[in-house]
Amino acid sequence: MFATVLTGCGGGDAGPKLAKVAGTVKYKGSPVDGATVTMVFEQGTSSGTTDKEGKFTMTTGGREGSPIGKAKQVTVSKVSSGMVPEGNAAPKPEDMGKMMQSMMKGKKGPEGLPKAKNELPEKYNKIGNGLEADIPAGGVADLLYDLKD
């Protein structure tokens, strides 16, 4: 008779030590809904998405928080695909059908589909944009990124 032995992760915390991080994104003084904040550290990358009040919390690899230390890079972007009409209503079925037909005709690329667009100044989605984060072991509850043109 053979016995099978299974070994693996015992549910421990894999990855870097994290600290809770929360903050707010504003553009020209107003809260930004739906922006993505990304922080790149030596130990990993964390991200968060803003709510209607511009508030976000960071997660890293599905875990709450960000690595401790100074981020090598911080970016903020709000990408709109243009596929959802104003008011956040879902596209009409007939419009989706037309887009799918266009794509099925063998044309290169999704011709007729709106292109994705960053609704914030592009500079905030690039390296060297001036945004910073230095996360202490105790975390940060009030980061503020007040973006301007």
Secondary structure, DSSP 8 states (H G I E B T S, - for coil): ----------S---SS-EE-EEEEEEETTEE-TT-EEEEEETTEEEEEE--TTSEEE-EETTEESEESEE-SEEEEE-EE-S-S-GGG----HHHHHHHHHHHHTT-SS-TTS---EESS-GGGGSTTSS---EE-TT-EEEEEEEE--
